[in-house]
């Protein structure tokens, strides 16, 4: 999902810059910031999934 989101953002930015090259400098920071936020969200979702998995494994008595 993370890679797909990054590719989508990159493609949209590329298309915008092709239409208006003056956007390049101003949009670069916003793109980096958004990609960073997406990355943080994905990491948090993964941590949440792992915690839920660990809890459910303990409920079933599996040795993980």
ZISUL-V905285 format. One record per backbone hydrogen bond with DSSP energy under -0.5 kcal/mol. CO is the residue of the C=O (numbers start at 0). NH is the residue of the N-H. Records with the same first field share a line. If there is no record, write none. Layout:
BEGIN
CO->NH + NH
END
This chain:
BEGIN
0->4
1->5
2->6
3->7
4->8
5->9
6->10
7->11
8->12
9->13
10->14
11->15
12->16
13->17
14->18
15->19
19->22
20->23
22->26
23->27
24->28
25->29
26->30
27->31
28->32
29->33
30->34
31->35
32->36
33->37
34->38
35->39
36->40
37->41
38->42
39->43
40->44
41->45
42->46
43->47
44->48
45->49
46->50
47->51
48->52
49->53
50->54
51->55
52->56
53->57
54->58
55->59
56->61
57->60
61->63
END
